[in-house]
Amino acid sequence: MTTSQSSVGHHAPWNKGTLTGQKPPLKLSEIWAIRTRLQLTANTRDLAMFNLTIDSKLRACDLIRLRVQDVSVGSQVGMRATVMQQKTHRPVQFEITGRTRECLQTWIRARGLSCGDFLFPSRLRSSPHLSPDNMPGWSIAGCRRSASTPPLMERIQSGELRSL
């Protein structure tokens, strides 16, 4: 008796047709679409977070641990900030554009944050700041967020986006 392979039909891979690996960076039109929608919905926190993400290109874990004193000088948001990265333990300096300074200043005033407070505090009492899982899921047509993908942070960080 010879052993032969059974003639089971070839099945398609579970992830056929889906993009795998690093996603392409956001296009300028996508950035403006997200920014416009956040402005129209008057979502101050998400707009400040999105603009700061574009300016700084920080990892999500570094962005959510920012404190007001990291981006402000006295009562005003500074033009530059330096942050120690959690992963590499190296300082990263970035420029904060005028649009982002205005958004951050509005967010800080609206929330009543002081120098020692986290810039993006958690709404839960058990955590002092947002967690990467609770970050907003910005999406626009063509840039849908799947349940397993962190919100556009990877796409923003992967490209050579310049501050707008």
Secondary structure, DSSP 8 states (H G I E B T S, - for coil): -------------TTTTS--SS-----HHHHHHHHHHHHHTT-HHHHHHHHHHHHH---HHHHTT-BHHHHEETTEE-SEEEEE-TTT--EEEEE--HHHHHHHHHHHHHHT--TTSBSSB-SSTT-SB--GGGS----BTTB---TTS-SSHHHHHHS-----
